[in-house]
Amino acid sequence: MLRGRWRVIRLVVPVLLACAAGCGGGGGANPQARPAITRAPEPRETRHDRTHLAPSDAEDDETSAWRPGRFMTQAVGRVTGAAQRFEQQSRFGFDEDASCVLGAFLENGREVSVTRPLRAGVRYVILGGGSDGVEDLDLAVESPEGKSVAADTMDDAQPVVELTPKADGKYRIRLGNAKKGEGGGFGVVAIMREGGLSIPVRRFVESFGRTLSNAAQASHLVARRMKGSQGLAFHADGEWSFFGTILAEEENIRTGGLELEAPLSVILAGADGQADDVNLEVLDATTNAIAGSDEADDAAPVVVIEPTKGHTYKVSVSNVKGRGTSLVTMLVLDLDVP
């Protein structure tokens, strides 16, 4: 019986999202009017700005009704807004060497981490922030040898760390929800570096807004079609569920080590108006078999899989075709059952 339900969802969700992409997820009528991703400008003033950004820009009515999407939007909006203002006042921009914006649902007392490359002698600033109700976020960076090189453990929800690595290598960035007791919320980090890329706010709204809208539609469809389901929720379990990456045309990025143990997982990606074709592939790293892929000629791919408990998965996102460098966002969602 359950197998039959999963087959229904696997057929319906891609159809819905393909329709959503065709109705508004594609390139747009005037690509020349879109602001470009460029190098950060020369500084006017160098200072940190922790002011929150109103999150409503990336929301529509359907997204607002989807509670996980609403709270993730708050966190993403606040962090990217602070990053944009810092970028305008300095020579810092978003780091294109790996995902530059990441988000996760964090239960109180839990943390999430990512290992990513940092360059020797380059100044980095990492900004953190959370959704409503998140009161205390801690941010730390560890060297390839596991030693702490920077940290912000102040009692607030807007941590900032600065560092200049002494050597090239893969550094671990850790974001923790330090609040005690029950509950939780969404946390987001933005990784910036001196001389990085400037991403206009409109590009974030286009990419994240479209992907989130498709996720909200998928969640509502699942809730309607599957008895006992509350739709889809962001993948949690101490892992990231939101990734924002700057990809040049024909460039791809792979995210590994995901433990997807829900009965059903949905992975979606989307881009700003610069990308015409974005592909997704999910690899079962335990068996080295492809668990699912979407190579359709559009910029809103979706993959629906039934994960095998105990297996780990890798997700590859590719900017196949477009008009240059694009901001690509990806969401990892799980079936939400009581």
PyMOL commands that set and color helices and strands:
alter all, ss='L'
color gray80, all
select helices_A, chain A and resi 2-25+31-33+55-58+61-65+67-88+201-225
alter helices_A, ss='H'
color red, helices_A
select strands_A, chain A and resi 38-39+92-94+101-107+111-118+124-130+137-142+148-152+160-163+169-177+184-194+197-198+232-234+242-247+251-258+265-271+275-284+289-294+302-305+313-322+326-335
alter strands_A, ss='S'
color yellow, strands_A
deselect
rebuild
show_as cartoon
